[in-house]
């Protein structure tokens, strides 16, 4: 476990920062995408963008040239 933390400390720190940021921004916000518009809690929108970004990073990392 210690070796894992030692080798992955930066992603772990960034994950903690992202989670704290999401938890501190809980008000409602209006989202506009192309021609759609809806209101959702800001924490949900930020968490969704975080998950999408992580999925993109995971997908790009798995591709070996």
PDBQT receptor file of N, H, CA, C and O in Angstrom, charges set to zero:
ATOM      1  N   UNK A   1       0.829  -1.203   0.000  1.00  0.00    +0.000 N 
ATOM      2  CA  UNK A   1       0.000   0.000   0.000  1.00  0.00    +0.000 C 
ATOM      3  C   UNK A   1       0.866   1.256   0.000  1.00  0.00    +0.000 C 
ATOM      4  O   UNK A   1       0.573   2.218  -0.711  1.00  0.00    +0.000 OA
ATOM      5  N   UNK A   2       1.926   1.246   0.794  1.00  0.00    +0.000 N 
ATOM      6  H   UNK A   2       2.164   0.465   1.371  1.00  0.00    +0.000 HD
ATOM      7  CA  UNK A   2       2.809   2.400   0.856  1.00  0.00    +0.000 C 
ATOM      8  C   UNK A   2       3.483   2.659  -0.489  1.00  0.00    +0.000 C 
ATOM      9  O   UNK A   2       3.671   3.813  -0.876  1.00  0.00    +0.000 OA
ATOM     10  N   UNK A   3       3.843   1.604  -1.195  1.00  0.00    +0.000 N 
ATOM     11  H   UNK A   3       3.690   0.667  -0.881  1.00  0.00    +0.000 HD
ATOM     12  CA  UNK A   3       4.461   1.761  -2.518  1.00  0.00    +0.000 C 
ATOM     13  C   UNK A   3       3.476   2.397  -3.501  1.00  0.00    +0.000 C 
ATOM     14  O   UNK A   3       3.858   3.224  -4.329  1.00  0.00    +0.000 OA
ATOM     15  N   UNK A   4       2.212   2.006  -3.400  1.00  0.00    +0.000 N 
ATOM     16  H   UNK A   4       1.901   1.334  -2.727  1.00  0.00    +0.000 HD
ATOM     17  CA  UNK A   4       1.190   2.578  -4.283  1.00  0.00    +0.000 C 
ATOM     18  C   UNK A   4       1.078   4.082  -4.039  1.00  0.00    +0.000 C 
ATOM     19  O   UNK A   4       1.060   4.870  -4.984  1.00  0.00    +0.000 OA
ATOM     20  N   UNK A   5       1.002   4.469  -2.777  1.00  0.00    +0.000 N 
ATOM     21  H   UNK A   5       1.017   3.828  -2.010  1.00  0.00    +0.000 HD
ATOM     22  CA  UNK A   5       0.887   5.898  -2.433  1.00  0.00    +0.000 C 
ATOM     23  C   UNK A   5       2.137   6.648  -2.867  1.00  0.00    +0.000 C 
ATOM     24  O   UNK A   5       2.046   7.767  -3.371  1.00  0.00    +0.000 OA
ATOM     25  N   UNK A   6       3.294   6.045  -2.676  1.00  0.00    +0.000 N 
ATOM     26  H   UNK A   6       3.368   5.136  -2.266  1.00  0.00    +0.000 HD
ATOM     27  CA  UNK A   6       4.544   6.695  -3.050  1.00  0.00    +0.000 C 
ATOM     28  C   UNK A   6       4.606   6.949  -4.558  1.00  0.00    +0.000 C 
ATOM     29  O   UNK A   6       5.126   7.982  -4.981  1.00  0.00    +0.000 OA
ATOM     30  N   UNK A   7       4.094   6.039  -5.367  1.00  0.00    +0.000 N 
ATOM     31  H   UNK A   7       3.672   5.199  -5.024  1.00  0.00    +0.000 HD
ATOM     32  CA  UNK A   7       4.162   6.182  -6.819  1.00  0.00    +0.000 C 
ATOM     33  C   UNK A   7       3.006   6.996  -7.399  1.00  0.00    +0.000 C 
ATOM     34  O   UNK A   7       3.104   7.503  -8.517  1.00  0.00    +0.000 OA
ATOM     35  N   UNK A   8       1.924   7.122  -6.653  1.00  0.00    +0.000 N 
ATOM     36  H   UNK A   8       1.844   6.710  -5.745  1.00  0.00    +0.000 HD
ATOM     37  CA  UNK A   8       0.739   7.810  -7.178  1.00  0.00    +0.000 C 
ATOM     38  C   UNK A   8       0.306   8.966  -6.286  1.00  0.00    +0.000 C 
ATOM     39  O   UNK A   8      -0.891   9.233  -6.172  1.00  0.00    +0.000 OA
ATOM     40  N   UNK A   9       1.235   9.650  -5.659  1.00  0.00    +0.000 N 
ATOM     41  H   UNK A   9       2.207   9.434  -5.752  1.00  0.00    +0.000 HD
ATOM     42  CA  UNK A   9       0.872  10.713  -4.731  1.00  0.00    +0.000 C 
ATOM     43  C   UNK A   9       0.225  11.910  -5.428  1.00  0.00    +0.000 C 
ATOM     44  O   UNK A   9      -0.701  12.507  -4.878  1.00  0.00    +0.000 OA
ATOM     45  N   UNK A  10       0.685  12.269  -6.612  1.00  0.00    +0.000 N 
ATOM     46  H   UNK A  10       1.437  11.784  -7.058  1.00  0.00    +0.000 HD
ATOM     47  CA  UNK A  10       0.119  13.441  -7.291  1.00  0.00    +0.000 C 
ATOM     48  C   UNK A  10      -1.341  13.217  -7.692  1.00  0.00    +0.000 C 
ATOM     49  O   UNK A  10      -2.174  14.077  -7.406  1.00  0.00    +0.000 OA
ATOM     50  N   UNK A  11      -1.690  12.098  -8.342  1.00  0.00    +0.000 N 
ATOM     51  H   UNK A  11      -1.014  11.399  -8.574  1.00  0.00    +0.000 HD
ATOM     52  CA  UNK A  11      -3.118  11.889  -8.649  1.00  0.00    +0.000 C 
ATOM     53  C   UNK A  11      -3.991  11.821  -7.391  1.00  0.00    +0.000 C 
ATOM     54  O   UNK A  11      -5.139  12.265  -7.414  1.00  0.00    +0.000 OA
ATOM     55  N   UNK A  12      -3.465  11.276  -6.307  1.00  0.00    +0.000 N 
ATOM     56  H   UNK A  12      -2.533  10.915  -6.288  1.00  0.00    +0.000 HD
ATOM     57  CA  UNK A  12      -4.233  11.206  -5.067  1.00  0.00    +0.000 C 
ATOM     58  C   UNK A  12      -4.468  12.599  -4.481  1.00  0.00    +0.000 C 
ATOM     59  O   UNK A  12      -5.564  12.895  -4.003  1.00  0.00    +0.000 OA
ATOM     60  N   UNK A  13      -3.456  13.445  -4.516  1.00  0.00    +0.000 N 
ATOM     61  H   UNK A  13      -2.566  13.205  -4.904  1.00  0.00    +0.000 HD
ATOM     62  CA  UNK A  13      -3.612  14.819  -4.027  1.00  0.00    +0.000 C 
ATOM     63  C   UNK A  13      -4.611  15.578  -4.901  1.00  0.00    +0.000 C 
ATOM     64  O   UNK A  13      -5.461  16.303  -4.385  1.00  0.00    +0.000 OA
ATOM     65  N   UNK A  14      -4.513  15.413  -6.218  1.00  0.00    +0.000 N 
ATOM     66  H   UNK A  14      -3.823  14.823  -6.638  1.00  0.00    +0.000 HD
ATOM     67  CA  UNK A  14      -5.445  16.088  -7.119  1.00  0.00    +0.000 C 
ATOM     68  C   UNK A  14      -6.878  15.593  -6.920  1.00  0.00    +0.000 C 
ATOM     69  O   UNK A  14      -7.826  16.371  -7.023  1.00  0.00    +0.000 OA
ATOM     70  N   UNK A  15      -7.030  14.317  -6.640  1.00  0.00    +0.000 N 
ATOM     71  H   UNK A  15      -6.260  13.685  -6.557  1.00  0.00    +0.000 HD
ATOM     72  CA  UNK A  15      -8.366  13.781  -6.371  1.00  0.00    +0.000 C 
ATOM     73  C   UNK A  15      -8.943  14.399  -5.101  1.00  0.00    +0.000 C 
ATOM     74  O   UNK A  15     -10.117  14.769  -5.080  1.00  0.00    +0.000 OA
ATOM     75  N   UNK A  16      -8.154  14.516  -4.057  1.00  0.00    +0.000 N 
ATOM     76  H   UNK A  16      -7.200  14.216  -4.074  1.00  0.00    +0.000 HD
ATOM     77  CA  UNK A  16      -8.624  15.124  -2.812  1.00  0.00    +0.000 C 
ATOM     78  C   UNK A  16      -9.006  16.583  -3.050  1.00  0.00    +0.000 C 
ATOM     79  O   UNK A  16     -10.047  17.031  -2.571  1.00  0.00    +0.000 OA
ATOM     80  N   UNK A  17      -8.186  17.321  -3.774  1.00  0.00    +0.000 N 
ATOM     81  H   UNK A  17      -7.340  16.957  -4.163  1.00  0.00    +0.000 HD
ATOM     82  CA  UNK A  17      -8.490  18.732  -4.089  1.00  0.00    +0.000 C 
ATOM     83  C   UNK A  17      -9.793  18.822  -4.884  1.00  0.00    +0.000 C 
ATOM     84  O   UNK A  17     -10.627  19.684  -4.609  1.00  0.00    +0.000 OA
ATOM     85  N   UNK A  18      -9.971  17.943  -5.861  1.00  0.00    +0.000 N 
ATOM     86  H   UNK A  18      -9.293  17.242  -6.085  1.00  0.00    +0.000 HD
ATOM     87  CA  UNK A  18     -11.190  17.969  -6.677  1.00  0.00    +0.000 C 
ATOM     88  C   UNK A  18     -12.419  17.656  -5.826  1.00  0.00    +0.000 C 
ATOM     89  O   UNK A  18     -13.455  18.301  -5.987  1.00  0.00    +0.000 OA
ATOM     90  N   UNK A  19     -12.323  16.689  -4.934  1.00  0.00    +0.000 N 
ATOM     91  H   UNK A  19     -11.481  16.165  -4.804  1.00  0.00    +0.000 HD
ATOM     92  CA  UNK A  19     -13.466  16.336  -4.087  1.00  0.00    +0.000 C 
ATOM     93  C   UNK A  19     -13.813  17.491  -3.143  1.00  0.00    +0.000 C 
ATOM     94  O   UNK A  19     -14.989  17.801  -2.956  1.00  0.00    +0.000 OA
ATOM     95  N   UNK A  20     -12.815  18.118  -2.558  1.00  0.00    +0.000 N 
ATOM     96  H   UNK A  20     -11.859  17.865  -2.710  1.00  0.00    +0.000 HD
ATOM     97  CA  UNK A  20     -13.066  19.271  -1.679  1.00  0.00    +0.000 C 
ATOM     98  C   UNK A  20     -13.716  20.400  -2.471  1.00  0.00    +0.000 C 
ATOM     99  O   UNK A  20     -14.650  21.036  -1.982  1.00  0.00    +0.000 OA
ATOM    100  N   UNK A  21     -13.237  20.658  -3.687  1.00  0.00    +0.000 N 
ATOM    101  H   UNK A  21     -12.479  20.141  -4.084  1.00  0.00    +0.000 HD
ATOM    102  CA  UNK A  21     -13.808  21.710  -4.535  1.00  0.00    +0.000 C 
ATOM    103  C   UNK A  21     -15.276  21.424  -4.839  1.00  0.00    +0.000 C 
ATOM    104  O   UNK A  21     -16.119  22.319  -4.773  1.00  0.00    +0.000 OA
ATOM    105  N   UNK A  22     -15.572  20.178  -5.171  1.00  0.00    +0.000 N 
ATOM    106  H   UNK A  22     -14.887  19.450  -5.225  1.00  0.00    +0.000 HD
ATOM    107  CA  UNK A  22     -16.953  19.795  -5.476  1.00  0.00    +0.000 C 
ATOM    108  C   UNK A  22     -17.835  19.985  -4.249  1.00  0.00    +0.000 C 
ATOM    109  O   UNK A  22     -18.937  20.522  -4.359  1.00  0.00    +0.000 OA
ATOM    110  N   UNK A  23     -17.367  19.552  -3.083  1.00  0.00    +0.000 N 
ATOM    111  H   UNK A  23     -16.472  19.115  -2.994  1.00  0.00    +0.000 HD
ATOM    112  CA  UNK A  23     -18.177  19.645  -1.872  1.00  0.00    +0.000 C 
ATOM    113  C   UNK A  23     -18.418  21.085  -1.433  1.00  0.00    +0.000 C 
ATOM    114  O   UNK A  23     -19.415  21.360  -0.766  1.00  0.00    +0.000 OA
ATOM    115  N   UNK A  24     -17.535  22.003  -1.787  1.00  0.00    +0.000 N 
ATOM    116  H   UNK A  24     -16.724  21.780  -2.329  1.00  0.00    +0.000 HD
ATOM    117  CA  UNK A  24     -17.702  23.401  -1.388  1.00  0.00    +0.000 C 
ATOM    118  C   UNK A  24     -18.579  24.190  -2.356  1.00  0.00    +0.000 C 
ATOM    119  O   UNK A  24     -18.943  25.327  -2.056  1.00  0.00    +0.000 OA
ATOM    120  N   UNK A  25     -18.923  23.629  -3.489  1.00  0.00    +0.000 N 
ATOM    121  H   UNK A  25     -18.627  22.705  -3.733  1.00  0.00    +0.000 HD
ATOM    122  CA  UNK A  25     -19.728  24.333  -4.495  1.00  0.00    +0.000 C 
ATOM    123  C   UNK A  25     -21.025  23.569  -4.714  1.00  0.00    +0.000 C 
ATOM    124  O   UNK A  25     -21.153  22.782  -5.652  1.00  0.00    +0.000 OA
ATOM    125  N   UNK A  26     -21.999  23.822  -3.810  1.00  0.00    +0.000 N 
ATOM    126  H   UNK A  26     -21.894  24.461  -3.048  1.00  0.00    +0.000 HD
ATOM    127  CA  UNK A  26     -23.223  23.031  -3.824  1.00  0.00    +0.000 C 
ATOM    128  C   UNK A  26     -24.462  23.794  -4.278  1.00  0.00    +0.000 C 
ATOM    129  O   UNK A  26     -25.560  23.239  -4.227  1.00  0.00    +0.000 OA
ATOM    130  N   UNK A  27     -24.335  25.030  -4.716  1.00  0.00    +0.000 N 
ATOM    131  H   UNK A  27     -23.443  25.481  -4.757  1.00  0.00    +0.000 HD
ATOM    132  CA  UNK A  27     -25.502  25.789  -5.162  1.00  0.00    +0.000 C 
ATOM    133  C   UNK A  27     -26.016  25.304  -6.519  1.00  0.00    +0.000 C 
ATOM    134  O   UNK A  27     -25.338  24.540  -7.206  1.00  0.00    +0.000 OA
ATOM    135  N   UNK A  28     -27.204  25.746  -6.899  1.00  0.00    +0.000 N 
ATOM    136  H   UNK A  28     -27.755  26.366  -6.341  1.00  0.00    +0.000 HD
ATOM    137  CA  UNK A  28     -27.768  25.388  -8.205  1.00  0.00    +0.000 C 
ATOM    138  C   UNK A  28     -27.144  26.234  -9.304  1.00  0.00    +0.000 C 
ATOM    139  O   UNK A  28     -26.735  27.374  -9.081  1.00  0.00    +0.000 OA
ATOM    140  N   UNK A  29     -27.081  25.654 -10.490  1.00  0.00    +0.000 N 
ATOM    141  H   UNK A  29     -27.413  24.728 -10.671  1.00  0.00    +0.000 HD
ATOM    142  CA  UNK A  29     -26.551  26.365 -11.642  1.00  0.00    +0.000 C 
ATOM    143  C   UNK A  29     -27.337  25.954 -12.880  1.00  0.00    +0.000 C 
ATOM    144  O   UNK A  29     -27.901  24.861 -12.932  1.00  0.00    +0.000 OA
ATOM    145  N   UNK A  30     -27.370  26.827 -13.865  1.00  0.00    +0.000 N 
ATOM    146  H   UNK A  30     -26.912  27.715 -13.822  1.00  0.00    +0.000 HD
ATOM    147  CA  UNK A  30     -28.038  26.529 -15.126  1.00  0.00    +0.000 C 
ATOM    148  C   UNK A  30     -26.985  26.064 -16.122  1.00  0.00    +0.000 C 
ATOM    149  O   UNK A  30     -25.973  26.733 -16.330  1.00  0.00    +0.000 OA
ATOM    150  N   UNK A  31     -27.232  24.921 -16.728  1.00  0.00    +0.000 N 
ATOM    151  H   UNK A  31     -28.054  24.378 -16.559  1.00  0.00    +0.000 HD
ATOM    152  CA  UNK A  31     -26.323  24.324 -17.697  1.00  0.00    +0.000 C 
ATOM    153  C   UNK A  31     -26.938  24.472 -19.080  1.00  0.00    +0.000 C 
ATOM    154  O   UNK A  31     -28.108  24.150 -19.284  1.00  0.00    +0.000 OA
ATOM    155  N   UNK A  32     -26.151  24.958 -20.026  1.00  0.00    +0.000 N 
ATOM    156  H   UNK A  32     -25.200  25.220 -19.861  1.00  0.00    +0.000 HD
ATOM    157  CA  UNK A  32     -26.588  25.057 -21.416  1.00  0.00    +0.000 C 
ATOM    158  C   UNK A  32     -25.638  24.245 -22.272  1.00  0.00    +0.000 C 
ATOM    159  O   UNK A  32     -24.426  24.457 -22.247  1.00  0.00    +0.000 OA
ATOM    160  N   UNK A  33     -26.200  23.310 -23.033  1.00  0.00    +0.000 N 
ATOM    161  H   UNK A  33     -27.185  23.139 -23.053  1.00  0.00    +0.000 HD
ATOM    162  CA  UNK A  33     -25.412  22.480 -23.931  1.00  0.00    +0.000 C 
ATOM    163  C   UNK A  33     -26.146  22.401 -25.256  1.00  0.00    +0.000 C 
ATOM    164  O   UNK A  33     -27.252  21.865 -25.335  1.00  0.00    +0.000 OA
ATOM    165  N   UNK A  34     -25.524  22.939 -26.295  1.00  0.00    +0.000 N 
ATOM    166  H   UNK A  34     -24.626  23.374 -26.231  1.00  0.00    +0.000 HD
ATOM    167  CA  UNK A  34     -26.103  23.045 -27.635  1.00  0.00    +0.000 C 
ATOM    168  C   UNK A  34     -27.439  23.764 -27.515  1.00  0.00    +0.000 C 
ATOM    169  O   UNK A  34     -27.443  24.978 -27.310  1.00  0.00    +0.000 OA
ATOM    170  N   UNK A  35     -28.573  23.080 -27.631  1.00  0.00    +0.000 N 
ATOM    171  H   UNK A  35     -28.571  22.094 -27.797  1.00  0.00    +0.000 HD
ATOM    172  CA  UNK A  35     -29.870  23.730 -27.533  1.00  0.00    +0.000 C 
ATOM    173  C   UNK A  35     -30.634  23.297 -26.278  1.00  0.00    +0.000 C 
ATOM    174  O   UNK A  35     -31.791  23.673 -26.093  1.00  0.00    +0.000 OA
ATOM    175  N   UNK A  36     -29.991  22.513 -25.427  1.00  0.00    +0.000 N 
ATOM    176  H   UNK A  36     -29.051  22.207 -25.578  1.00  0.00    +0.000 HD
ATOM    177  CA  UNK A  36     -30.618  22.071 -24.186  1.00  0.00    +0.000 C 
ATOM    178  C   UNK A  36     -30.221  22.995 -23.038  1.00  0.00    +0.000 C 
ATOM    179  O   UNK A  36     -29.116  23.538 -23.019  1.00  0.00    +0.000 OA
ATOM    180  N   UNK A  37     -31.126  23.165 -22.090  1.00  0.00    +0.000 N 
ATOM    181  H   UNK A  37     -32.023  22.723 -22.106  1.00  0.00    +0.000 HD
ATOM    182  CA  UNK A  37     -30.838  23.973 -20.910  1.00  0.00    +0.000 C 
ATOM    183  C   UNK A  37     -31.551  23.360 -19.715  1.00  0.00    +0.000 C 
ATOM    184  O   UNK A  37     -32.741  23.053 -19.790  1.00  0.00    +0.000 OA
ATOM    185  N   UNK A  38     -30.827  23.181 -18.611  1.00  0.00    +0.000 N 
ATOM    186  H   UNK A  38     -29.861  23.431 -18.550  1.00  0.00    +0.000 HD
ATOM    187  CA  UNK A  38     -31.415  22.627 -17.412  1.00  0.00    +0.000 C 
ATOM    188  C   UNK A  38     -30.694  23.165 -16.185  1.00  0.00    +0.000 C 
ATOM    189  O   UNK A  38     -29.590  23.702 -16.276  1.00  0.00    +0.000 OA
ATOM    190  N   UNK A  39     -31.339  23.011 -15.043  1.00  0.00    +0.000 N 
ATOM    191  H   UNK A  39     -32.236  22.575 -14.968  1.00  0.00    +0.000 HD
ATOM    192  CA  UNK A  39     -30.764  23.450 -13.777  1.00  0.00    +0.000 C 
ATOM    193  C   UNK A  39     -30.427  22.226 -12.947  1.00  0.00    +0.000 C 
ATOM    194  O   UNK A  39     -31.234  21.305 -12.823  1.00  0.00    +0.000 OA
ATOM    195  N   UNK A  40     -29.238  22.222 -12.383  1.00  0.00    +0.000 N 
ATOM    196  H   UNK A  40     -28.582  22.970 -12.483  1.00  0.00    +0.000 HD
ATOM    197  CA  UNK A  40     -28.824  21.121 -11.518  1.00  0.00    +0.000 C 
ATOM    198  C   UNK A  40     -27.899  21.674 -10.446  1.00  0.00    +0.000 C 
ATOM    199  O   UNK A  40     -27.362  22.772 -10.588  1.00  0.00    +0.000 OA
ATOM    200  N   UNK A  41     -27.714  20.913  -9.371  1.00  0.00    +0.000 N 
ATOM    201  H   UNK A  41     -28.151  20.021  -9.255  1.00  0.00    +0.000 HD
ATOM    202  CA  UNK A  41     -26.766  21.364  -8.341  1.00  0.00    +0.000 C 
ATOM    203  C   UNK A  41     -25.357  21.451  -8.924  1.00  0.00    +0.000 C 
ATOM    204  O   UNK A  41     -24.946  20.592  -9.705  1.00  0.00    +0.000 OA
ATOM    205  N   UNK A  42     -24.633  22.481  -8.544  1.00  0.00    +0.000 N 
ATOM    206  H   UNK A  42     -24.967  23.178  -7.910  1.00  0.00    +0.000 HD
ATOM    207  CA  UNK A  42     -23.287  22.680  -9.064  1.00  0.00    +0.000 C 
ATOM    208  C   UNK A  42     -22.373  21.514  -8.707  1.00  0.00    +0.000 C 
ATOM    209  O   UNK A  42     -21.530  21.122  -9.514  1.00  0.00    +0.000 OA
ATOM    210  N   UNK A  43     -22.530  20.945  -7.490  1.00  0.00    +0.000 N 
ATOM    211  H   UNK A  43     -23.215  21.263  -6.834  1.00  0.00    +0.000 HD
ATOM    212  CA  UNK A  43     -21.684  19.819  -7.090  1.00  0.00    +0.000 C 
ATOM    213  C   UNK A  43     -21.880  18.644  -8.038  1.00  0.00    +0.000 C 
ATOM    214  O   UNK A  43     -20.916  17.953  -8.368  1.00  0.00    +0.000 OA
ATOM    215  N   UNK A  44     -23.125  18.402  -8.486  1.00  0.00    +0.000 N 
ATOM    216  H   UNK A  44     -23.908  18.963  -8.218  1.00  0.00    +0.000 HD
ATOM    217  CA  UNK A  44     -23.393  17.290  -9.396  1.00  0.00    +0.000 C 
ATOM    218  C   UNK A  44     -22.737  17.539 -10.750  1.00  0.00    +0.000 C 
ATOM    219  O   UNK A  44     -22.143  16.631 -11.332  1.00  0.00    +0.000 OA
ATOM    220  N   UNK A  45     -22.844  18.763 -11.248  1.00  0.00    +0.000 N 
ATOM    221  H   UNK A  45     -23.326  19.500 -10.776  1.00  0.00    +0.000 HD
ATOM    222  CA  UNK A  45     -22.236  19.113 -12.527  1.00  0.00    +0.000 C 
ATOM    223  C   UNK A  45     -20.717  18.964 -12.461  1.00  0.00    +0.000 C 
ATOM    224  O   UNK A  45     -20.106  18.410 -13.375  1.00  0.00    +0.000 OA
ATOM    225  N   UNK A  46     -20.110  19.457 -11.383  1.00  0.00    +0.000 N 
ATOM    226  H   UNK A  46     -20.607  19.907 -10.641  1.00  0.00    +0.000 HD
ATOM    227  CA  UNK A  46     -18.662  19.344 -11.225  1.00  0.00    +0.000 C 
ATOM    228  C   UNK A  46     -18.236  17.880 -11.088  1.00  0.00    +0.000 C 
ATOM    229  O   UNK A  46     -17.230  17.475 -11.670  1.00  0.00    +0.000 OA
ATOM    230  N   UNK A  47     -18.980  17.096 -10.335  1.00  0.00    +0.000 N 
ATOM    231  H   UNK A  47     -19.797  17.426  -9.862  1.00  0.00    +0.000 HD
ATOM    232  CA  UNK A  47     -18.656  15.676 -10.179  1.00  0.00    +0.000 C 
ATOM    233  C   UNK A  47     -18.779  14.945 -11.515  1.00  0.00    +0.000 C 
ATOM    234  O   UNK A  47     -17.958  14.084 -11.832  1.00  0.00    +0.000 OA
ATOM    235  N   UNK A  48     -19.796  15.285 -12.291  1.00  0.00    +0.000 N 
ATOM    236  H   UNK A  48     -20.463  15.984 -12.033  1.00  0.00    +0.000 HD
ATOM    237  CA  UNK A  48     -19.976  14.662 -13.603  1.00  0.00    +0.000 C 
ATOM    238  C   UNK A  48     -18.821  15.001 -14.539  1.00  0.00    +0.000 C 
ATOM    239  O   UNK A  48     -18.315  14.131 -15.247  1.00  0.00    +0.000 OA
ATOM    240  N   UNK A  49     -18.408  16.255 -14.541  1.00  0.00    +0.000 N 
ATOM    241  H   UNK A  49     -18.819  16.962 -13.965  1.00  0.00    +0.000 HD
ATOM    242  CA  UNK A  49     -17.274  16.661 -15.382  1.00  0.00    +0.000 C 
ATOM    243  C   UNK A  49     -15.991  15.964 -14.915  1.00  0.00    +0.000 C 
ATOM    244  O   UNK A  49     -15.165  15.572 -15.738  1.00  0.00    +0.000 OA
ATOM    245  N   UNK A  50     -15.825  15.811 -13.607  1.00  0.00    +0.000 N 
ATOM    246  H   UNK A  50     -16.496  16.130 -12.938  1.00  0.00    +0.000 HD
ATOM    247  CA  UNK A  50     -14.664  15.100 -13.067  1.00  0.00    +0.000 C 
ATOM    248  C   UNK A  50     -14.651  13.649 -13.534  1.00  0.00    +0.000 C 
ATOM    249  O   UNK A  50     -13.612  13.145 -13.958  1.00  0.00    +0.000 OA
ATOM    250  N   UNK A  51     -15.788  12.979 -13.459  1.00  0.00    +0.000 N 
ATOM    251  H   UNK A  51     -16.632  13.388 -13.114  1.00  0.00    +0.000 HD
ATOM    252  CA  UNK A  51     -15.874  11.580 -13.880  1.00  0.00    +0.000 C 
ATOM    253  C   UNK A  51     -15.618  11.445 -15.377  1.00  0.00    +0.000 C 
ATOM    254  O   UNK A  51     -14.918  10.526 -15.805  1.00  0.00    +0.000 OA
ATOM    255  N   UNK A  52     -16.172  12.343 -16.170  1.00  0.00    +0.000 N 
ATOM    256  H   UNK A  52     -16.740  13.090 -15.823  1.00  0.00    +0.000 HD
ATOM    257  CA  UNK A  52     -15.935  12.310 -17.620  1.00  0.00    +0.000 C 
ATOM    258  C   UNK A  52     -14.450  12.528 -17.918  1.00  0.00    +0.000 C 
ATOM    259  O   UNK A  52     -13.885  11.837 -18.766  1.00  0.00    +0.000 OA
ATOM    260  N   UNK A  53     -13.822  13.465 -17.243  1.00  0.00    +0.000 N 
ATOM    261  H   UNK A  53     -14.281  14.026 -16.554  1.00  0.00    +0.000 HD
ATOM    262  CA  UNK A  53     -12.395  13.705 -17.436  1.00  0.00    +0.000 C 
ATOM    263  C   UNK A  53     -11.560  12.497 -17.050  1.00  0.00    +0.000 C 
ATOM    264  O   UNK A  53     -10.603  12.153 -17.744  1.00  0.00    +0.000 OA
ATOM    265  N   UNK A  54     -11.918  11.851 -15.947  1.00  0.00    +0.000 N 
ATOM    266  H   UNK A  54     -12.695  12.131 -15.384  1.00  0.00    +0.000 HD
ATOM    267  CA  UNK A  54     -11.198  10.647 -15.537  1.00  0.00    +0.000 C 
ATOM    268  C   UNK A  54     -11.377   9.524 -16.558  1.00  0.00    +0.000 C 
ATOM    269  O   UNK A  54     -10.429   8.794 -16.849  1.00  0.00    +0.000 OA
ATOM    270  N   UNK A  55     -12.580   9.383 -17.098  1.00  0.00    +0.000 N 
ATOM    271  H   UNK A  55     -13.349   9.976 -16.861  1.00  0.00    +0.000 HD
ATOM    272  CA  UNK A  55     -12.834   8.352 -18.104  1.00  0.00    +0.000 C 
ATOM    273  C   UNK A  55     -12.023   8.623 -19.374  1.00  0.00    +0.000 C 
ATOM    274  O   UNK A  55     -11.485   7.694 -19.977  1.00  0.00    +0.000 OA
ATOM    275  N   UNK A  56     -11.935   9.875 -19.776  1.00  0.00    +0.000 N 
ATOM    276  H   UNK A  56     -12.372  10.630 -19.287  1.00  0.00    +0.000 HD
ATOM    277  CA  UNK A  56     -11.134  10.226 -20.955  1.00  0.00    +0.000 C 
ATOM    278  C   UNK A  56      -9.663   9.929 -20.698  1.00  0.00    +0.000 C 
ATOM    279  O   UNK A  56      -8.984   9.365 -21.556  1.00  0.00    +0.000 OA
ATOM    280  N   UNK A  57      -9.168  10.306 -19.524  1.00  0.00    +0.000 N 
ATOM    281  H   UNK A  57      -9.720  10.765 -18.828  1.00  0.00    +0.000 HD
ATOM    282  CA  UNK A  57      -7.781  10.008 -19.179  1.00  0.00    +0.000 C 
ATOM    283  C   UNK A  57      -7.505   8.521 -19.146  1.00  0.00    +0.000 C 
ATOM    284  O   UNK A  57      -6.464   8.074 -19.627  1.00  0.00    +0.000 OA
ATOM    285  N   UNK A  58      -8.421   7.746 -18.588  1.00  0.00    +0.000 N 
ATOM    286  H   UNK A  58      -9.267   8.110 -18.198  1.00  0.00    +0.000 HD
ATOM    287  CA  UNK A  58      -8.274   6.289 -18.530  1.00  0.00    +0.000 C 
ATOM    288  C   UNK A  58      -8.254   5.699 -19.942  1.00  0.00    +0.000 C 
ATOM    289  O   UNK A  58      -7.432   4.834 -20.247  1.00  0.00    +0.000 OA
ATOM    290  N   UNK A  59      -9.162   6.171 -20.801  1.00  0.00    +0.000 N 
ATOM    291  H   UNK A  59      -9.829   6.874 -20.554  1.00  0.00    +0.000 HD
ATOM    292  CA  UNK A  59      -9.239   5.653 -22.166  1.00  0.00    +0.000 C 
ATOM    293  C   UNK A  59      -7.982   5.998 -22.965  1.00  0.00    +0.000 C 
ATOM    294  O   UNK A  59      -7.484   5.166 -23.724  1.00  0.00    +0.000 OA
ATOM    295  N   UNK A  60      -7.474   7.205 -22.802  1.00  0.00    +0.000 N 
ATOM    296  H   UNK A  60      -7.879   7.880 -22.186  1.00  0.00    +0.000 HD
ATOM    297  CA  UNK A  60      -6.268   7.592 -23.534  1.00  0.00    +0.000 C 
ATOM    298  C   UNK A  60      -5.033   6.871 -23.017  1.00  0.00    +0.000 C 
ATOM    299  O   UNK A  60      -4.123   6.569 -23.789  1.00  0.00    +0.000 OA
ATOM    300  N   UNK A  61      -4.992   6.596 -21.732  1.00  0.00    +0.000 N 
ATOM    301  H   UNK A  61      -5.731   6.842 -21.105  1.00  0.00    +0.000 HD
ATOM    302  CA  UNK A  61      -3.852   5.895 -21.175  1.00  0.00    +0.000 C 
ATOM    303  C   UNK A  61      -3.797   4.441 -21.641  1.00  0.00    +0.000 C 
ATOM    304  O   UNK A  61      -2.712   3.885 -21.813  1.00  0.00    +0.000 OA
ATOM    305  N   UNK A  62      -4.939   3.836 -21.841  1.00  0.00    +0.000 N 
ATOM    306  H   UNK A  62      -5.820   4.288 -21.701  1.00  0.00    +0.000 HD
ATOM    307  CA  UNK A  62      -4.990   2.435 -22.260  1.00  0.00    +0.000 C 
ATOM    308  C   UNK A  62      -4.532   2.240 -23.691  1.00  0.00    +0.000 C 
ATOM    309  O   UNK A  62      -4.148   1.131 -24.063  1.00  0.00    +0.000 OA
ATOM    310  N   UNK A  63      -4.562   3.288 -24.505  1.00  0.00    +0.000 N 
ATOM    311  H   UNK A  63      -4.875   4.188 -24.202  1.00  0.00    +0.000 HD
ATOM    312  CA  UNK A  63      -4.119   3.182 -25.907  1.00  0.00    +0.000 C 
ATOM    313  C   UNK A  63      -2.605   3.159 -25.956  1.00  0.00    +0.000 C 
ATOM    314  O   UNK A  63      -1.944   4.088 -25.492  1.00  0.00    +0.000 OA
ATOM    315  N   UNK A  64      -2.071   2.120 -26.505  1.00  0.00    +0.000 N 
ATOM    316  H   UNK A  64      -2.607   1.365 -26.882  1.00  0.00    +0.000 HD
ATOM    317  CA  UNK A  64      -0.616   1.996 -26.654  1.00  0.00    +0.000 C 
ATOM    318  C   UNK A  64      -0.263   2.200 -28.128  1.00  0.00    +0.000 C 
ATOM    319  O   UNK A  64      -0.819   1.525 -28.994  1.00  0.00    +0.000 OA
ATOM    320  N   UNK A  65       0.657   3.126 -28.421  1.00  0.00    +0.000 N 
ATOM    321  H   UNK A  65       1.108   3.675 -27.717  1.00  0.00    +0.000 HD
ATOM    322  CA  UNK A  65       1.021   3.362 -29.832  1.00  0.00    +0.000 C 
ATOM    323  C   UNK A  65       1.832   2.213 -30.405  1.00  0.00    +0.000 C 
ATOM    324  O   UNK A  65       2.217   2.252 -31.574  1.00  0.00    +0.000 OA
TER     325      UNK A  65
